[in-house]
């Protein structure tokens, strides 16, 4: 991966992280609508699902941002 590609990935990850609460809530809503387990079960509340999505996506985006920054050094 070139330095410019790495920089683009790091910038994209940072942009998405800045909007993580809104995007995470939207993803959780889609998951709840499309997957019967989350739609029909009381095992995972809407808030728990939202938090979980945000935590998982944050982990992935943080990792991508770090890889991008490290490749630019």
N, C-alpha and C positions, 0 to 999 in steps of 0.2 A: 504494500500500500504506500502510495506516495505521500509526501508531507502535505500537499494540498488536499488530497482525499481525506487524510486524517483530520485536517483542520475543519473540513466540511462536516465530517461526522461529529466532531466535538461540538461545533456550532449548532448543528441540528439537535443533538442531545440536550444542549443547554436551553435551546428554544423550547423544546418539548417539556423539559423539567419546569420551566417558568409557568407552564400552563397545566401542570400535572393534576391539580385538584379538579379542574373542570373536565379535563380529558378522562381522568380516572373515573369520575362519577358517570360520565357518558358511557364508558366501556362497561362499567358495572351494570348500568341500566340495560344495555344490549345483552349482556350475559344473562341477566335475570329474565329478560323477555324470551330469549331463544333456547335456554337450557331448562328443561322441566325440573331438574333437581333444585335449582335455585328459585324457580318460580313457585314450585309447589311445597317446598320444604320450609319448615320453621327452624331447621338446624343452623342455618346461616342467615342472619338478618341482613337487610339491605345495607345497613351501615357497616357491618363486618365485611361484606363483600366489597364495598367501596374502598374501605381501608386496605384490604388485602390486595386489590388490584393496584392501588396507588403504591403500596410498599413494593410489590413485585416489579412494576414498571419502573419505579424509581431506581431499584437495584440494577435493572438492565441498562437504563439510560446513564446512570452514574458510571457503570462499567464501560460503556461505549465512549463516554466523554473522557474517561481516564486513559483508555487505549488511544484515543485520538490525540490527547495532549502528550502522551508518552512518545508517540510516533513522530510528533513535531519537534521533539527536542534534539 
